[in-house]
Amino acid sequence: MNGASFQGSQGRAYLFNSVVNVGCGPAEERVLLTGLHAVADIYCENCKTTLDYLPQTHTHDHSHRTRILTF
């Protein structure tokens, strides 16, 4: 787990370098609090519940680069 204070779509969020039993949906652009971002929903492989979103490799703001490819 990467220690940092982040806000997810459901509240407080944590970043992980790897996870298990989590699937990733298709990428789409969404307007978030910090602007336009390419994200993909992540979900539980067992029950298919959407957990949150995963930032994708292209972002318009380089200050968000630390979150790319972390869960």
N, C-alpha and C positions, 0 to 999 in steps of 0.2 A: 504494500500500500504506500502510495506517495503522500506524505503529510502536507496538506495545504487546505486552505479554506475555499471551497467552491460551492456554487449554488447550482443545483440541477433543476429540472422542470417540476420535480415533486418536493423540493426543499433542499436541505443540506446534502452535499454530494462528496464522495471520496474518489480518488483516482487509484486504479490498480494497473500494474503492468501486465497481468494475466488473470484470466478467470476461467471457470469451467461451467459447463451446462448453460452457456449463454449463446444465443444466436443473434445475428445482425441482419436487419432488413435493408432494403434498397436506400441509397443516398438520395437526399432531396435538400433543396435550399429552404431555410426557414429564417424568419426575422426573429431574433432573440433579443434580450435586453441590451446586448452589446453590439447589435447590428446584424447583418446578413451572414449566415453561416451555412456550410454544407454539413448536414448531420444525417445519421441513420439511427433508427430506433433499435435498441437492443432488448431482447426478451428472453425469458426463461425457456429453455429447450423442453422442459418437462410439461409445464402447464400453459405455455405460450403467452403468459402475462407480460405486457410491456413494462420494462424496468425503468428505462430512461432513454437517453440518446447518446450517441458516440460521435464526437466531432470527426469529420473526414479530412483527408490530406490537404484540401485546398481551403484556405481561410484568407479573408481580406485584411485581417488585423494580426500582425506578427506577434503581438503580446499574448495571443492565445495558442501559440505554437506548442507550449508545454503539455497541452491537453490532447494533442493529436496522437492517435494510436494508443491511448490509455483508456481504460474502462472506468 
